Amino acid sequence: MRRFGLLLLGTLVLGQAPKAGFAKNPVKDGPFTHLTDEPARITTLRDSVYASGVWVASGSSSPPAGPSASEIHCSRADGTCHEQMANIVAIGDSFSLTPDSADYRVTRWTEGELVAENRDVRGPILAGPCHLMGVLKIDFPSKKIYAYQTLLEPVLPSKNSNKVIDSEGMCKAANDTLWELHEDTMFSFSPDAKTVVYASQPPVK
């Protein structure tokens, strides 16, 4: 169960106020704005790893079509990672909320990183039969989690010129997508919403 609280910009126990400010550009997924943006917290035990949060675009990748939240649990004994997801996809003035899950096979688990693959990723909502591979990577030194998605085979053009959904375009949009898991946040539909970030140095305004 996910728990969200009110954003409080108060003082810490030691009496030091956290350095916070607004991001230069709001962090957005479709029409939704993240109200806070911080790295995800990873719990690492000897034989398991757990993390939860929301996905944001990394680098030049396209952001999710809407908020995408995940809980991830990896087991060294089983050699697997299980991801439980909830996705919101906005379509005009409406949106859908869908649950999903994925299982990954661990291909590498060292002191520095964990890499797991899923070669049966479902295509985007309303898209055609996209054949995708998903990769989870946990970088232990930097305490960051990444998700990479790529097409396993070419997408053939549709012969239906009157198609309503552009399956070919959506499959291609899902290719070579790199996201990073950030901490859970609340979201806003407001066009004036801003994203609060915490940093050791004041953010650029």
Rosetta blueprint (number, residue, H / E / L):
1 M L
2 R L
3 R L
4 F L
5 G L
6 L L
7 L L
8 L L
9 L L
10 G L
11 T L
12 L L
13 V L
14 L L
15 G L
16 Q L
17 A L
18 P L
19 K L
20 A E
21 G E
22 F E
23 A L
24 K L
25 N L
26 P L
27 V L
28 K E
29 D E
30 G L
31 P L
32 F E
33 T E
34 H E
35 L L
36 T E
37 D E
38 E L
39 P E
40 A L
41 R L
42 I E
43 T E
44 T E
45 L L
46 R L
47 D L
48 S E
49 V E
50 Y E
51 A E
52 S E
53 G E
54 V E
55 W E
56 V E
57 A E
58 S L
59 G L
60 S L
61 S L
62 S L
63 P L
64 P L
65 A L
66 G L
67 P L
68 S E
69 A E
70 S E
71 E E
72 I E
73 H E
74 C E
75 S E
76 R L
77 A L
78 D L
79 G L
80 T E
81 C E
82 H E
83 E E
84 Q E
85 M E
86 A E
87 N E
88 I E
89 V E
90 A E
91 I E
92 G L
93 D L
94 S E
95 F E
96 S E
97 L E
98 T E
99 P E
100 D E
101 S E
102 A E
103 D E
104 Y E
105 R E
106 V E
107 T E
108 R E
109 W E
110 T L
111 E L
112 G L
113 E E
114 L E
115 V E
116 A E
117 E E
118 N E
119 R E
120 D E
121 V E
122 R L
123 G L
124 P L
125 I L
126 L L
127 A L
128 G L
129 P L
130 C L
131 H L
132 L E
133 M E
134 G E
135 V E
136 L E
137 K E
138 I E
139 D E
140 F L
141 P L
142 S L
143 K L
144 K E
145 I E
146 Y E
147 A E
148 Y E
149 Q E
150 T E
151 L E
152 L L
153 E L
154 P L
155 V L
156 L L
157 P L
158 S L
159 K L
160 N L
161 S L
162 N L
163 K L
164 V L
165 I L
166 D L
167 S H
168 E H
169 G H
170 M H
171 C H
172 K H
173 A H
174 A L
175 N L
176 D L
177 T E
178 L E
179 W E
180 E E
181 L E
182 H E
183 E L
184 D L
185 T L
186 M L
187 F E
188 S E
189 F L
190 S L
191 P L
192 D L
193 A L
194 K L
195 T L
196 V E
197 V E
198 Y E
199 A L
200 S L
201 Q L
202 P L
203 P L
204 V L
205 K L
